[in-house]
Amino acid sequence: MWKIRTHRLGIDQGSLMLFSDYKHNGEMWTGKGPRETRQQVTFSEAFLAAPALTVGMSMWDADHSTNQRMDITAENIAATGFDLVFRTWGDTHIARVRADWIALGEVGHEDDWDLTN
């Protein structure tokens, strides 16, 4: 279990439109086989270490006549940000996806001493 001193708890969150492929016949909407989109997210302030992070879809617009396959995840999580990744495969046709994320971790405090200077 990760225990955080409450005066050092930082929470950052956001929402990101990953793609809207139906507007321009993009790969997620017309493609076949494996497809992936990846967007880098930068936190509004750096954490002291990689935070606990969760991602989820807040909007999913898909063709009802095909199988509904998706994988959404955070990769390369660091103190300063992460990659938000969405994947689909097979005959799935996705028009658009919006994802929300929330990160929780320890942040610096004004009373921290910096003895390196």
Secondary structure, DSSP 8 states (H G I E B T S, - for coil): -----GGGEEEEEEEEEEEEGGGGT-HHHH--S-EEEEEEEE-SS--SS--EEEEEEEEEEE-TTS----EEEEES--SSEEEEEEEE-TT--EEEEEEEEEEEEE---TT---TT-
